Every structure is written in C-alpha cells, then in structure tokens.
Amino acid sequence: MNWNQPEKHGKEPERPAPVLEFAKATGDKHGGDDASEPADASTATDTSGPDPLARVLGAVAVAVVALVAAVLVRRRRTTTP
C-alpha cells in the first residue's frame, strides 16, 4: 500500500504522504523550541566517572582474548615439527 497521496482542498486523504517540517534555526546550535530554558537537574546524567561494571567486564574480555591467543600460539608451536 502506498502512502503517497497529497492533501487536496484542505482534506486529509486516506493514505497521506509524509511531510517533514523544519523549525527556524536558533543561534545556540542546539535546535528545538525549548533551547533557551535551563535543563532540569533531575534529568541530568551523572558523568562523574566511568562505570565500575563496564571496567570489570572490559578487563575480563581482555583477559579472555589474551588467554585464547596464548592457547592458540602454544598449540601451533607444539604441532609444528
């Protein structure tokens, strides 16, 4: 089914074509109508430091990759005459 019917005589068709409207640009380079209002402190994300779980998972992943590489190198050395 095609959604490509333009509006005719002020009436919306059964399957209207998509329309994209742009807002007027503001000088703050952030866009949006509420750009001049201060951000709500309750919605701010804490970016004070790295996530400890991410660090642990990253370290485990590096250790697993190193272990696999060591096993593969050792197997290759023992099978080569």
C-alpha positions as CSV (number, residue, x, y, z in Angstrom):
1,M,0.0,0.0,0.0
2,N,1.5,3.4,-1.0
3,W,1.3,6.3,1.5
4,N,1.8,8.9,-1.2
5,Q,-1.4,10.8,-1.5
6,P,-1.0,14.6,-1.2
7,E,-3.6,16.7,0.7
8,K,-6.3,18.1,-1.6
9,H,-8.6,21.0,-0.9
10,G,-7.7,21.1,2.8
11,K,-8.9,17.5,3.3
12,E,-6.5,14.8,4.5
13,P,-6.5,11.7,2.2
14,E,-6.9,8.1,3.4
15,R,-3.1,7.5,2.9
16,P,-1.3,10.8,3.3
17,A,2.2,11.4,2.0
18,P,4.7,12.0,4.8
19,V,5.7,15.7,5.4
20,L,8.8,16.9,7.1
21,E,8.8,20.5,8.5
22,F,11.8,22.3,9.8
23,A,11.9,24.7,12.7
24,K,13.6,28.0,12.4
25,A,17.2,27.8,13.4
26,T,18.3,29.4,16.7
27,G,21.7,30.8,17.5
28,D,22.6,28.3,20.2
29,K,23.3,25.4,17.7
30,H,21.1,23.0,19.7
31,G,17.8,23.5,18.0
32,G,14.4,22.9,19.4
33,D,11.9,25.4,20.8
34,D,13.0,25.0,24.5
35,A,16.7,25.6,24.0
36,S,16.6,28.9,26.0
37,E,15.2,27.2,29.1
38,P,17.7,25.7,31.6
39,A,18.0,22.0,31.8
40,D,16.2,20.2,34.6
41,A,18.7,19.0,37.2
42,S,16.6,15.9,37.9
43,T,17.1,14.6,34.4
44,A,20.8,15.1,34.2
45,T,23.0,12.1,33.9
46,D,25.9,11.5,36.3
47,T,29.1,11.6,34.2
48,S,31.5,12.0,37.1
49,G,33.4,8.8,36.4
50,P,33.5,5.5,34.5
51,D,31.0,2.7,35.3
52,P,32.8,0.1,37.5
53,L,30.8,-2.8,35.9
54,A,32.0,-1.7,32.5
55,R,35.6,-1.6,33.7
56,V,35.3,-5.1,35.1
57,L,33.6,-6.5,32.0
58,G,36.3,-4.9,29.8
59,A,39.1,-6.3,31.9
60,V,37.5,-9.8,31.7
61,A,37.1,-9.5,28.0
62,V,40.7,-8.5,27.5
63,A,41.8,-11.4,29.7
64,V,39.7,-13.9,27.8
65,V,41.1,-12.7,24.4
66,A,44.7,-12.9,25.8
67,L,44.1,-16.5,27.1
68,V,42.6,-17.6,23.8
69,A,45.6,-16.1,21.9
70,A,48.1,-17.8,24.2
71,V,46.4,-21.2,23.8
72,L,46.4,-20.9,20.0
73,V,50.0,-19.9,19.9
74,R,51.0,-22.7,22.2
75,R,49.1,-25.3,20.1
76,R,50.7,-24.0,16.9
77,R,54.2,-24.3,18.4
78,T,53.6,-27.9,19.7
79,T,52.2,-29.2,16.4
80,T,54.9,-27.6,14.2
81,P,57.8,-30.1,13.6
